Amino acid sequence: MVSISFSIESAYEDPAKLFLGVVGSLFLINISHAMCTLADGKIKDVLYQIGYYSMTRYLFHTLFVSTVRIGFLQVFKNLQVPFELIAFLAIICGVACPLMLERGGRSYWITRKGILGLPK
């Protein structure tokens, strides 16, 4: 039986890493808050759209990335496809397909409300 072991260093054991992680998180939160409060109308609209489409992509990307990966690893396992090509196709599908799904989902009120969380 082969046993693989490695030590996991806790952030509590290294106070510098813990401090940098907390400060970095607070810094990012404050920058995001400042961008939203100090931005004028046009920039705020652009930031809202970026956030909206990022949320849509985040929610649905796993479905499409996993489909490409499983498709090449299980269905086309006899083909010798380079990993880089599979990764590239997975990334493209993980970005493009959720955005197309979102565009199509805006057409019906049930998908607007139930899946995308948009008002009527």
Buried (B, 14 or more C-beta within 10 A) or exposed (E): EEEEEEEEEEEEEEEEEEEEEEEEEEEEEEEEEEEEEEBEEEEBEEBEEEEBBEBBBEBBBEEBBEBBBEBBEEEEEEEEEEEEEBBEBBBEBBBEBBBEBBEEBEEEEEBBEEBBEBEE
